[in-house]
């Protein structure tokens, strides 16, 4: 069985990994926003039915990245609370 110190250290290591993931999600979100703006400019004035599908898919991807970030923030808070209670 792991000691409390070992459990706390493992939690902190996992939190560091989550933080790295959050940084990647934020970077992906920024790139997605840039791509969305580029796409909007390129497709401006187009009445093709796929244009709205493209825009909807990019919007959905952005929302899902935001949801991912929110979930990881919650997970970190809960892990930190648990570690503090040990």
Secondary structure, DSSP 8 states (H G I E B T S, - for coil): ---HHHHHHHHHHHHHHHHHHHHHHHHHHHHHHHHHHHHHHHHTT---HHHHHHHHHHHHHHHHHHHHHHHHHHHHHHHHHHHHH-
